[in-house]
Amino acid sequence: MEFHHVSVLLNECIEGLCIDKDGIYVDGTLGGAGHSYEICKHLEGGRLIGIDQDMNAINAAKERLKEFGDKVTFVNDNFSNIKNILNTLNIEKVDGFLLDIGVSSHQLDEAGRGFSYMHDAPLDMRMDVTNPLSAYNVVNEYSEQAINDVIFKYGEERWAKRIAQFIVAQRAQKPIETTFELVDVIKKAVPKGARKDGPHPAKRTFQAIRIEVNGELEILEHTVDDMTEALNKGGRLCIITFHSLEDRIVKNAFRKQENPCTCPHEFPVCVCGKKPLAKVITRKPIVPSEEELEVNHRARSAKLRVLERK
C-alpha cells in the first residue's frame, strides 16, 4: 500500500528547526517522510537521520528520499532509544530533532492495522508489530478497573467507567476481536444523547488504547531530556502533538529544561546548582492556519512547540 501522508505544520517545522545546510538533523517519526523531504532540500553537506519503529514507513521513506542518496540514514527503532541510536552511528551531537507524535495517516488508512474505528480489522494498534502487547490484550485481558483507568486517563473520556463495564460484560460472552465489535460495544455504552454532538463516540477510547499499547506518553516524558542533551548549542527540538495530554507533557518538559531549579520558592537564591539547558522558543504552541485546515482536517488538533539548546 502506498504510504500516503500529508505533513502537518510543515513550513512551521522547517522555520522552527532553523536548518543549517551542513548540520545533522533527526526526524524521530519518519512516517511518510514529508517533513524529512523538506529538511533534506535544505541540506548541502548536512545529514538526516530518519527513525521509525514501523518498517512499512522505513521502506516507503527510502523510496521517497532516494534522490538524496547517502545524505539520509534510516533507522528502524523507537525514537525513545535516541541515545543508543546516536552512539551506534558515532554521533555525539546534532543540530535539530523533529517529532510528530501519534499515529500516522498511513497507519490510520491501512485498515488491517486496527488503528481506526472507521475500518473493520483485528484489534491490533501496534506501531511496532513485534510489540507483544496489542489492543486485543488490553480489551480482553485487562481488569475492568484497568480498562477504566486507561480510557479515562489517556482518552479523557467521561463515559470511561460505563465503557469498561460494557467491554467486560461483552467479552464474558466471547472475546472482542475486531475494531467494529469494539465500536459496537462503545456505542451501546455511551448514552444516545451524548452521541449526538461532538466526535465519533469511539474516538477517545481508541486513542486511549493506542496510547496504552504503544506506551506513547511514558516514552515522551524521558525523550525530551535525552534529545535536549544531544543538541548542539543553538540546536532546536520541535515536537508536534495532537491532544492535550501530549501537549501538557511537552510543555512541562520544556519548562523544566528552561528552569530546572528544584529549590523551594521561599529560598532567596538557588542552592540546587541546576542550570538551564535550553530556552523555550514558543511560549504558546503554534497551531495550523485556516488554509492548512481546509486541505488537511487531520491537522485540526495539532500543536507545535519549539525548544532551543543554550
C-alpha positions in Angstrom: 0.0 0.0 0.0 1.3 3.5 -0.9 2.3 5.5 2.1 0.0 8.5 1.7 0.9 11.3 4.0 0.1 15.0 4.4 2.7 16.6 6.6 1.3 18.7 9.4 2.7 22.2 10.1 5.4 21.6 7.5 6.5 25.2 7.0 6.3 26.0 10.7 8.5 23.0 11.5 11.2 24.0 8.9 11.2 27.5 10.3 11.3 26.2 13.9 14.4 24.0 13.1 16.4 26.9 11.7 18.2 24.5 9.4 22.0 24.7 8.9 22.8 23.4 5.5 25.7 21.4 6.9 24.0 20.3 10.1 22.8 16.9 11.4 19.1 16.5 11.8 16.9 13.7 13.2 13.3 13.0 12.2 12.3 10.7 15.0 8.9 9.9 13.5 9.7 9.4 9.8 6.2 8.4 8.8 5.5 9.4 5.2 8.8 11.4 5.1 7.1 14.6 4.3 9.0 16.6 6.9 12.2 14.7 6.1 11.9 15.5 2.4 11.7 19.2 3.2 14.6 19.1 5.6 16.7 17.3 3.0 16.0 20.0 0.5 17.7 22.5 2.8 20.8 20.3 3.3 24.1 20.6 1.3 26.8 19.0 3.4 24.4 18.0 6.1 22.8 14.7 7.1 19.4 13.4 8.1 18.7 10.5 10.4 15.3 9.1 9.8 13.8 6.9 12.6 10.6 4.9 12.7 9.5 1.8 14.5 7.2 0.9 11.6 9.1 -0.9 8.9 6.5 0.0 6.4 7.3 3.6 7.0 11.0 3.0 6.6 10.5 1.2 3.2 8.2 4.0 1.9 10.6 6.7 3.1 13.6 5.0 1.4 11.7 5.3 -1.9 10.6 8.9 -1.3 14.0 10.1 -0.2 16.2 8.2 -2.7 17.1 11.3 -4.6 19.1 12.5 -1.5 21.3 9.4 -1.5 23.7 9.0 1.4 22.6 12.2 3.0 20.0 10.1 4.7 20.4 7.3 7.2 17.4 5.1 8.1 16.9 3.5 11.5 14.2 1.0 12.3 13.7 1.8 16.0 11.8 3.8 18.5 12.9 7.4 19.0 12.9 6.8 22.7 16.2 4.9 22.1 17.9 8.0 20.8 21.0 7.7 23.0 21.7 4.2 21.7 20.9 5.2 18.1 23.3 8.1 18.1 26.0 6.1 19.9 25.7 3.3 17.2 26.1 5.9 14.5 29.1 7.5 16.3 27.2 10.8 16.5 27.7 12.9 19.7 25.6 16.0 19.0 23.0 17.0 16.4 21.6 20.3 15.3 17.9 19.5 15.4 15.2 17.0 16.3 11.7 16.7 14.9 8.9 14.6 16.5 5.4 14.2 15.0 3.7 12.4 17.8 0.9 9.9 17.4 -0.5 7.6 14.7 0.4 8.4 11.0 -2.1 9.0 8.2 -0.9 5.7 6.7 -1.4 3.7 9.8 -5.0 5.1 10.1 -5.7 4.4 6.4 -4.2 0.9 6.4 -7.3 -1.0 7.6 -5.6 -4.1 8.8 -3.5 -2.3 11.5 -6.6 -1.8 13.6 -5.9 1.9 14.5 -9.1 3.3 13.1 -12.7 3.0 14.3 -13.7 3.6 10.6 -12.3 0.3 9.3 -13.2 -3.2 10.4 -10.0 -5.0 11.3 -8.4 -7.2 14.0 -7.8 -5.3 17.3 -4.1 -4.5 17.0 -2.9 -0.9 17.1 0.8 -1.8 17.4 3.1 0.7 15.7 5.8 -1.9 16.2 4.4 -5.2 15.1 7.0 -7.1 17.3 5.4 -5.5 20.4 3.9 -8.3 22.4 1.0 -6.1 23.7 -1.8 -5.4 21.3 -5.2 -3.7 21.6 -6.7 -7.2 21.8 -4.8 -7.9 25.0 -5.9 -4.6 26.6 -9.6 -5.1 25.7 -9.8 -8.8 26.6 -7.3 -9.3 29.4 -7.1 -6.1 31.4 -9.3 -5.9 34.5 -12.4 -3.7 34.4 -10.7 -1.1 36.6 -7.5 -1.1 34.5 -9.6 -0.6 31.3 -11.5 2.3 33.0 -8.2 3.9 34.1 -6.7 3.7 30.5 -9.8 5.2 28.9 -10.2 7.9 31.5 -6.5 8.9 31.7 -5.4 8.6 28.1 -8.8 9.4 26.4 -10.2 11.8 28.9 -13.5 10.0 28.2 -16.3 10.9 30.6 -18.0 7.6 30.0 -14.9 5.5 30.7 -16.4 3.6 33.6 -19.5 2.7 31.7 -17.5 1.7 28.6 -15.2 -0.5 30.7 -18.3 -2.2 32.3 -19.8 -2.9 28.8 -16.5 -4.3 27.5 -16.1 -6.7 30.4 -19.7 -7.8 30.0 -19.4 -8.4 26.3 -16.1 -10.3 26.5 -17.6 -12.6 29.1 -19.8 -13.9 26.3 -17.0 -14.0 23.7 -13.7 -12.2 23.1 -13.9 -8.8 21.4 -11.7 -9.4 18.3 -12.3 -6.6 15.8 -12.5 -2.9 15.7 -16.1 -2.8 14.7 -17.0 -5.2 17.6 -15.4 -2.8 20.0 -17.1 0.2 18.3 -20.5 -1.5 18.8 -19.8 -2.0 22.5 -18.8 1.6 22.9 -21.9 2.8 21.1 -24.1 0.8 23.5 -22.2 2.1 26.5 -22.4 5.8 25.6 -25.9 7.2 26.1 -27.7 8.1 22.9 -28.0 11.8 24.0 -24.2 12.0 24.4 -23.7 10.6 20.9 -25.5 13.4 19.1 -22.8 16.1 19.4 -19.0 16.0 19.3 -16.6 13.5 17.8 -17.3 9.8 17.0 -18.2 8.1 20.3 -15.3 5.6 19.8 -12.6 8.3 19.1 -11.4 8.8 22.7 -11.4 5.1 23.6 -9.5 4.1 20.5 -7.0 6.9 21.2 -6.6 5.8 24.8 -6.0 2.1 23.9 -3.5 3.1 21.2 -1.5 5.2 23.7 -1.5 2.3 26.2 -0.4 -0.3 23.6 2.5 1.8 22.4 3.5 3.4 25.7 3.4 6.8 24.0 3.2 9.2 27.0 5.9 7.4 29.1 8.2 7.5 26.1 7.6 11.2 25.5 8.4 12.2 29.1 12.1 11.0 29.1 12.8 11.6 25.4 12.7 15.4 25.8 15.6 15.2 28.3 17.7 12.8 26.1 17.2 14.9 23.0 17.9 18.2 24.7 21.2 16.8 26.0 22.1 15.6 22.5 21.7 19.1 20.9 24.5 21.3 19.8 24.3 24.9 21.2 21.6 26.7 19.2 20.1 23.4 18.1 16.3 23.1 18.1 13.8 20.4 19.3 10.5 20.7 17.5 7.6 18.5 18.7 4.1 18.3 17.2 1.4 16.8 19.5 -2.3 16.0 18.8 -4.0 16.0 22.1 -3.9 17.8 25.4 -2.1 15.1 27.4 0.8 15.0 25.0 1.0 18.8 24.8 1.0 19.1 28.5 3.9 16.7 28.9 5.9 18.6 26.2 5.1 22.0 27.7 6.1 20.9 31.2 9.3 19.1 30.0 10.3 22.2 28.0 9.7 24.4 31.1 11.9 22.0 33.2 14.7 22.4 30.6 14.5 26.2 30.8 14.1 26.3 34.6 15.4 23.1 36.3 15.8 24.7 39.7 14.3 22.4 42.4 14.8 24.9 45.3 11.7 25.9 47.3 10.1 29.2 46.2 10.8 30.8 49.5 14.6 30.4 49.0 16.1 33.8 48.2 18.8 32.3 46.0 19.2 29.0 44.1 21.3 26.4 46.0 20.5 23.3 44.0 23.0 24.3 41.3 20.9 23.1 38.4 21.5 25.3 35.3 19.1 25.8 32.4 20.0 23.7 29.4 17.6 25.4 26.9 15.1 28.1 26.3 11.5 27.8 25.1 11.0 29.5 21.7 7.2 29.0 21.7 5.5 30.5 24.7 2.2 29.4 23.2 2.0 26.4 20.8 1.9 27.1 17.0 -1.3 25.8 15.5 -2.4 25.2 11.9 -3.6 28.0 9.7 -7.2 28.1 8.4 -5.7 27.4 4.9 -4.0 24.2 6.2 -7.1 23.0 8.0 -9.1 23.3 4.7 -6.8 20.9 3.0 -6.0 18.6 5.9 -8.7 18.0 8.5 -6.4 15.7 10.5 -4.3 18.8 11.4 -7.0 20.4 13.4 -5.7 19.4 16.9 -2.0 19.7 16.1 0.2 21.9 18.2 3.9 22.6 17.7 6.3 23.6 20.4 10.0 24.5 19.9 13.0 24.4 22.3 16.5 25.7 21.7 19.7 24.4 23.4 21.7 27.1 25.2 
